[in-house]
Amino acid sequence: MNPPAILLLSDGSKFVGRSIGADGLSVGEVVFNTAMTGYQEILTDPSYAKQLVTLTCPHIGNVGVNPEDEESSVVRAAG
């Protein structure tokens, strides 16, 4: 089972759920992306640095990744 996680917003709103990523603390602006594909490009795009990206399509991540779709060599999103 995935470990518990908390999203705490600057207005005091608190959302409790389960983590599906790396363990640890992350701080950034919460943003969203409604694209049905391209999640690898989104997460490696330097424009998403210091942002917590919410991907809204339920099928994101089902097809894996490949080097040709990277925008940079590392994940740039903060979460």
Secondary structure, 3 states (H helix, E strand, C coil): CCCEEEEECCCCCEEEEECCCCCCCCCCEEEEECCCCCHHHHHHCHHHECEEEEECCCCCCCCCCCHHHCCCCCCCECC
